Amino acid sequence: MWGLMAELYAWTDGACSGNPGPGGWGVLMRAMEGDTVVKERELKGGEAETTNNRMELLAAINALEALTRDTAITITTDSAYVKNGVTGWIHGWKRNGWKTANKKPVKNVDLWQRLDEAQRRHKVTWEWIKGHAGHPENERADELARAGMEPFKPAKAK
């Protein structure tokens, strides 16, 4: 049961082998009561031809879409692109018809619109953390993203 008495947290990450190339996304979700984990869930997935930014976005989207009821959640990402985009840039993009300040189409608009819709029914607090800095939950999200990418990587020649 996500979101009844416990506080919800999600750590998200994306990975790509080549940019573009095969990629994966990962999410570690925890329901906490104080310092105690009362429930944990891991999510992962990937695509054959994608970019790191798309995978970072899909990690956040999948964290939110996994929630079955309106809830408050803290999402921690190591992607400044996602954090800055969803807390700042997106407001101007929407006002400008999904165009940047330079009147160019927003890159990854399909995923930005999906993220905007996914967060609409929740109270989301967005946090940024430095990636690959030994933060255990972020490292686990990275492992999940790499595992999500694995089925899409080309087979190695023997």
Backbone as CSV, one residue per row, in Angstrom:
resi,resn,N_x,N_y,N_z,CA_x,CA_y,CA_z,C_x,C_y,C_z
1,MET,0.846,-1.172,0.000,0.000,0.000,0.000,0.891,1.234,0.000
2,TRP,0.966,1.879,-1.126,1.815,3.055,-1.273,1.031,4.287,-0.866
3,GLY,1.517,4.984,0.149,0.986,6.296,0.445,-0.055,6.391,1.539
4,LEU,-0.232,5.389,2.395,-1.224,5.527,3.453,-0.644,6.290,4.642
5,MET,0.192,5.671,5.441,0.749,6.330,6.615,2.228,6.673,6.407
6,ALA,2.876,5.937,5.566,4.307,6.089,5.380,4.619,7.260,4.456
7,GLU,5.866,7.718,4.532,6.352,8.710,3.570,6.928,7.954,2.383
8,LEU,6.667,8.457,1.188,7.135,7.802,-0.027,8.334,8.511,-0.616
9,TYR,9.288,7.701,-1.066,10.499,8.209,-1.701,10.786,7.369,-2.938
10,ALA,11.330,8.016,-3.958,11.790,7.294,-5.143,13.127,7.894,-5.578
11,TRP,14.051,7.020,-5.922,15.333,7.428,-6.496,15.317,6.916,-7.919
12,THR,15.613,7.800,-8.867,15.501,7.454,-10.283,16.826,7.660,-10.990
13,ASP,17.063,6.848,-12.025,18.274,7.022,-12.820,18.062,6.469,-14.218
14,GLY,18.818,7.004,-15.145,18.829,6.527,-16.513,20.252,6.220,-16.928
15,ALA,20.391,5.324,-17.897,21.715,4.951,-18.396,21.618,4.722,-19.894
16,CYS,22.717,4.970,-20.578,22.743,4.774,-22.019,24.145,4.316,-22.417
17,SER,24.211,3.369,-23.341,25.486,2.902,-23.873,25.610,3.499,-25.266
18,GLY,26.315,4.622,-25.347,26.268,5.446,-26.553,25.110,6.411,-26.341
19,ASN,25.140,7.521,-27.007,24.076,8.507,-26.798,23.773,9.176,-28.133
20,PRO,22.949,8.605,-29.010,21.986,7.541,-28.723,22.604,6.141,-28.775
21,GLY,21.828,5.216,-28.241,22.202,3.812,-28.186,21.237,3.079,-27.289
22,PRO,21.561,1.832,-26.929,20.697,1.112,-26.001,20.698,1.817,-24.645
23,GLY,19.522,1.872,-24.019,19.435,2.566,-22.741,18.502,1.873,-21.779
24,GLY,18.615,2.274,-20.519,17.754,1.709,-19.484,17.423,2.741,-18.430
25,TRP,16.367,2.487,-17.697,15.963,3.341,-16.585,15.717,2.463,-15.370
26,GLY,15.914,3.044,-14.185,15.704,2.303,-12.955,15.109,3.186,-11.874
27,VAL,14.316,2.568,-11.010,13.656,3.270,-9.913,13.717,2.396,-8.663
28,LEU,14.158,2.988,-7.575,14.048,2.370,-6.261,13.001,3.168,-5.500
29,MET,11.919,2.507,-5.085,10.850,3.179,-4.339,10.804,2.612,-2.930
30,ARG,10.631,3.508,-1.971,10.526,3.082,-0.581,9.413,3.832,0.129
31,ALA,8.642,3.086,0.893,7.708,3.668,1.853,8.417,3.574,3.206
32,MET,8.516,4.715,3.878,9.263,4.783,5.138,8.365,5.276,6.262
33,GLU,8.552,4.695,7.426,7.979,5.215,8.665,9.166,5.550,9.546
34,GLY,9.475,6.832,9.630,10.703,7.242,10.316,11.897,6.729,9.537
35,ASP,12.775,5.995,10.215,13.952,5.414,9.560,13.717,3.984,9.103
36,THR,12.493,3.493,9.232,12.194,2.099,8.918,11.549,1.976,7.540
37,VAL,12.121,1.109,6.713,11.536,0.806,5.406,10.372,-0.155,5.639
38,VAL,9.166,0.241,5.266,8.007,-0.636,5.434,7.634,-1.340,4.131
39,LYS,8.081,-0.802,3.011,7.857,-1.453,1.726,8.892,-0.931,0.742
40,GLU,9.355,-1.817,-0.121,10.322,-1.417,-1.140,9.916,-2.055,-2.456
41,ARG,10.108,-1.305,-3.518,9.790,-1.798,-4.858,10.855,-1.299,-5.820
42,GLU,11.242,-2.153,-6.750,12.222,-1.779,-7.769,11.584,-1.928,-9.142
43,LEU,11.847,-0.946,-9.995,11.325,-0.939,-11.354,12.483,-0.725,-12.320
44,LYS,12.380,-1.301,-13.504,13.409,-1.070,-14.520,12.834,-1.360,-15.891
45,GLY,13.475,-0.792,-16.888,13.084,-1.034,-18.266,14.122,-0.420,-19.187
46,GLY,13.905,-0.563,-20.477,14.869,0.003,-21.405,14.354,0.023,-22.825
47,GLU,15.205,0.533,-23.703,14.897,0.634,-25.124,16.168,0.379,-25.923
48,ALA,15.988,-0.048,-27.167,17.129,-0.386,-28.016,17.879,0.837,-28.528
49,GLU,17.150,1.908,-28.836,17.776,3.102,-29.423,17.178,4.331,-28.753
50,THR,17.954,4.955,-27.879,17.430,6.044,-27.078,18.565,6.955,-26.635
51,THR,18.250,7.893,-25.763,19.273,8.782,-25.207,19.219,8.731,-23.686
52,ASN,20.283,9.203,-23.066,20.342,9.237,-21.612,19.219,10.110,-21.042
53,ASN,18.972,11.265,-21.646,17.919,12.143,-21.133,16.544,11.484,-21.194
54,ARG,16.277,10.739,-22.265,14.986,10.045,-22.356,14.867,8.996,-21.249
55,MET,15.950,8.319,-20.949,15.912,7.297,-19.901,15.733,7.936,-18.522
56,GLU,16.376,9.082,-18.296,16.186,9.801,-17.026,14.722,10.203,-16.862
57,LEU,14.118,10.703,-17.928,12.706,11.081,-17.886,11.809,9.874,-17.646
58,LEU,12.086,8.764,-18.340,11.250,7.577,-18.174,11.337,7.011,-16.761
59,ALA,12.476,7.139,-16.122,12.592,6.674,-14.736,11.621,7.453,-13.845
60,ALA,11.621,8.773,-13.968,10.720,9.603,-13.158,9.260,9.317,-13.498
61,ILE,8.965,9.191,-14.779,7.596,8.906,-15.217,7.114,7.583,-14.632
62,ASN,7.941,6.550,-14.730,7.531,5.238,-14.242,7.366,5.215,-12.726
63,ALA,8.159,5.996,-12.014,7.980,6.091,-10.557,6.585,6.633,-10.258
64,LEU,6.196,7.703,-10.936,4.891,8.318,-10.690,3.741,7.456,-11.189
65,GLU,3.911,6.829,-12.340,2.837,6.002,-12.895,2.623,4.719,-12.098
66,ALA,3.595,4.334,-11.277,3.450,3.136,-10.440,2.528,3.389,-9.244
67,LEU,2.282,4.659,-8.933,1.439,5.006,-7.786,-0.027,4.810,-8.161
68,THR,-0.756,4.101,-7.305,-2.142,3.775,-7.621,-3.137,4.777,-7.049
69,ARG,-2.688,5.665,-6.177,-3.588,6.688,-5.623,-2.824,7.991,-5.496
70,ASP,-3.573,9.082,-5.409,-2.955,10.397,-5.222,-2.146,10.370,-3.938
71,THR,-0.926,10.855,-4.001,-0.065,10.772,-2.831,1.030,11.820,-2.883
72,ALA,1.699,11.983,-1.765,2.888,12.840,-1.696,4.107,11.943,-1.834
73,ILE,5.067,12.373,-2.624,6.279,11.580,-2.856,7.450,12.522,-3.071
74,THR,8.607,12.105,-2.596,9.854,12.812,-2.870,10.621,11.996,-3.900
75,ILE,10.920,12.617,-5.033,11.698,11.950,-6.086,13.076,12.579,-6.122
76,THR,14.079,11.729,-5.985,15.461,12.172,-6.040,16.081,11.665,-7.332
77,THR,16.627,12.588,-8.106,17.256,12.271,-9.384,18.665,12.844,-9.413
78,ASP,19.536,12.207,-10.175,20.871,12.775,-10.379,20.925,13.531,-11.706
79,SER,19.758,13.748,-12.309,19.670,14.445,-13.590,19.227,15.890,-13.382
80,ALA,20.146,16.824,-13.578,19.783,18.246,-13.510,18.773,18.565,-14.619
81,TYR,18.863,17.874,-15.741,17.923,18.052,-16.855,16.485,17.797,-16.391
82,VAL,16.261,16.680,-15.698,14.921,16.363,-15.206,14.511,17.332,-14.107
83,LYS,15.361,17.524,-13.126,15.025,18.383,-11.974,14.730,19.811,-12.432
84,ASN,15.622,20.404,-13.228,15.425,21.780,-13.693,14.242,21.880,-14.650
85,GLY,14.084,20.867,-15.488,12.990,20.883,-16.446,11.633,20.839,-15.775
86,VAL,11.456,19.927,-14.831,10.140,19.722,-14.228,9.801,20.786,-13.184
87,THR,10.808,21.410,-12.586,10.522,22.425,-11.566,10.585,23.847,-12.116
88,GLY,11.118,24.021,-13.322,11.277,25.377,-13.854,10.895,25.527,-15.307
89,TRP,11.678,24.942,-16.179,11.532,25.173,-17.613,10.146,24.815,-18.144
90,ILE,9.543,23.758,-17.591,8.284,23.236,-18.132,7.172,24.289,-18.136
91,HIS,7.191,25.189,-17.165,6.143,26.213,-17.085,6.181,27.134,-18.311
92,GLY,7.370,27.561,-18.692,7.529,28.392,-19.885,7.225,27.624,-21.162
93,TRP,7.657,26.376,-21.215,7.373,25.557,-22.400,5.877,25.437,-22.624
94,LYS,5.139,25.193,-21.557,3.682,25.053,-21.690,3.055,26.373,-22.148
95,ARG,3.504,27.477,-21.572,2.987,28.793,-21.983,3.284,29.068,-23.455
96,ASN,4.448,28.599,-23.917,4.898,28.854,-25.297,4.473,27.755,-26.269
97,GLY,3.487,26.929,-25.893,3.047,25.867,-26.806,4.103,24.809,-27.012
98,TRP,4.819,24.444,-25.930,5.880,23.437,-25.945,7.026,23.826,-26.888
99,LYS,7.351,25.121,-26.833,8.527,25.645,-27.547,9.461,26.259,-26.511
100,THR,10.754,26.245,-26.814,11.752,26.839,-25.923,11.693,28.362,-26.048
101,ALA,12.483,29.034,-25.239,12.554,30.499,-25.308,13.036,30.948,-26.690
102,ASN,13.797,30.095,-27.373,14.277,30.397,-28.727,13.277,29.976,-29.798
103,LYS,12.052,29.637,-29.392,10.969,29.246,-30.308,11.229,27.923,-31.020
104,LYS,12.126,27.115,-30.481,12.392,25.794,-31.058,11.543,24.759,-30.310
105,PRO,11.159,23.665,-30.978,10.381,22.630,-30.288,11.182,22.049,-29.113
106,VAL,10.505,21.779,-28.014,11.146,21.173,-26.847,11.563,19.751,-27.206
107,LYS,12.817,19.410,-26.917,13.288,18.041,-27.141,12.594,17.117,-26.138
108,ASN,12.275,15.930,-26.581,11.616,14.912,-25.749,10.236,15.371,-25.270
109,VAL,9.563,16.168,-26.081,8.271,16.748,-25.684,7.270,15.668,-25.290
110,ASP,7.304,14.509,-25.974,6.369,13.432,-25.634,6.541,13.000,-24.179
111,LEU,7.777,12.907,-23.735,8.031,12.469,-22.359,7.795,13.596,-21.352
112,TRP,8.117,14.827,-21.716,7.826,15.950,-20.818,6.326,16.067,-20.582
113,GLN,5.532,15.887,-21.639,4.078,15.952,-21.485,3.577,14.795,-20.628
114,ARG,4.157,13.631,-20.806,3.768,12.467,-20.006,4.147,12.671,-18.532
115,LEU,5.327,13.234,-18.289,5.756,13.520,-16.917,4.851,14.572,-16.286
116,ASP,4.517,15.594,-17.037,3.630,16.640,-16.542,2.289,16.039,-16.120
117,GLU,1.750,15.178,-16.939,0.476,14.520,-16.632,0.627,13.580,-15.433
118,ALA,1.714,12.826,-15.377,1.925,11.852,-14.296,2.048,12.527,-12.935
119,GLN,2.644,13.704,-12.897,2.824,14.365,-11.597,1.615,15.197,-11.180
120,ARG,0.704,15.437,-12.093,-0.434,16.319,-11.834,-1.255,15.893,-10.620
121,ARG,-1.479,14.599,-10.428,-2.357,14.151,-9.338,-1.618,13.892,-8.026
122,HIS,-0.329,14.152,-8.017,0.463,13.892,-6.816,1.071,15.189,-6.284
123,LYS,1.503,15.150,-5.036,2.273,16.248,-4.461,3.736,15.785,-4.499
124,VAL,4.457,16.266,-5.490,5.820,15.786,-5.730,6.835,16.818,-5.250
125,THR,7.773,16.362,-4.462,8.936,17.156,-4.095,10.099,16.594,-4.899
126,TRP,10.758,17.454,-5.659,11.878,17.030,-6.511,13.188,17.412,-5.837
127,GLU,14.109,16.458,-5.776,15.434,16.712,-5.217,16.482,16.232,-6.204
128,TRP,17.616,16.924,-6.208,18.746,16.535,-7.043,19.868,16.052,-6.137
129,ILE,20.569,15.022,-6.590,21.731,14.499,-5.870,22.831,14.240,-6.887
130,LYS,24.053,14.451,-6.492,25.186,14.177,-7.381,25.256,12.670,-7.654
131,GLY,25.319,12.311,-8.926,25.379,10.902,-9.311,26.767,10.312,-9.103
132,HIS,26.802,9.016,-8.933,28.061,8.265,-8.800,28.934,8.820,-7.680
133,ALA,28.267,9.207,-6.587,28.975,9.794,-5.448,28.825,8.926,-4.198
134,GLY,28.430,7.668,-4.387,28.353,6.745,-3.263,27.054,6.789,-2.481
135,HIS,26.048,7.485,-2.975,24.743,7.510,-2.309,24.061,6.156,-2.576
136,PRO,23.815,5.332,-1.549,23.367,3.947,-1.775,22.094,3.823,-2.615
137,GLU,21.096,4.655,-2.367,19.848,4.532,-3.131,20.041,4.957,-4.585
138,ASN,20.842,5.992,-4.812,21.134,6.410,-6.181,21.949,5.344,-6.900
139,GLU,22.880,4.730,-6.195,23.684,3.658,-6.812,22.796,2.477,-7.189
140,ARG,21.801,2.169,-6.347,20.880,1.071,-6.658,20.027,1.427,-7.879
141,ALA,19.555,2.657,-7.963,18.788,3.083,-9.139,19.645,2.960,-10.399
142,ASP,20.933,3.287,-10.286,21.857,3.151,-11.417,22.009,1.679,-11.813
143,GLU,22.145,0.792,-10.832,22.243,-0.651,-11.129,20.990,-1.135,-11.848
144,LEU,19.823,-0.673,-11.391,18.566,-1.059,-12.036,18.501,-0.531,-13.467
145,ALA,18.956,0.698,-13.680,18.964,1.269,-15.033,19.872,0.449,-15.954
146,ARG,21.032,0.072,-15.448,21.948,-0.744,-16.266,21.347,-2.121,-16.549
147,ALA,20.665,-2.685,-15.563,19.995,-3.979,-15.771,18.860,-3.828,-16.781
148,GLY,18.151,-2.700,-16.746,17.087,-2.456,-17.706,17.603,-2.312,-19.126
149,MET,18.831,-1.831,-19.260,19.454,-1.641,-20.571,19.978,-2.960,-21.142
150,GLU,20.372,-3.881,-20.274,21.090,-5.093,-20.683,20.439,-5.864,-21.830
151,PRO,19.118,-6.108,-21.802,18.517,-6.884,-22.902,18.603,-6.194,-24.265
152,PHE,18.878,-4.914,-24.265,18.892,-4.144,-25.518,20.293,-3.937,-26.074
153,LYS,21.304,-4.347,-25.310,22.680,-4.197,-25.790,22.973,-5.276,-26.818
154,PRO,23.760,-4.946,-27.839,24.091,-5.961,-28.851,24.872,-7.106,-28.214
155,ALA,24.621,-8.301,-28.717,25.344,-9.478,-28.223,26.820,-9.332,-28.551
156,LYS,27.659,-9.703,-27.598,29.108,-9.623,-27.820,29.562,-10.800,-28.683
157,ALA,30.469,-10.527,-29.605,31.010,-11.592,-30.451,31.872,-12.519,-29.590
158,LYS,31.784,-13.809,-29.862,32.553,-14.772,-29.063,33.880,-15.062,-29.674
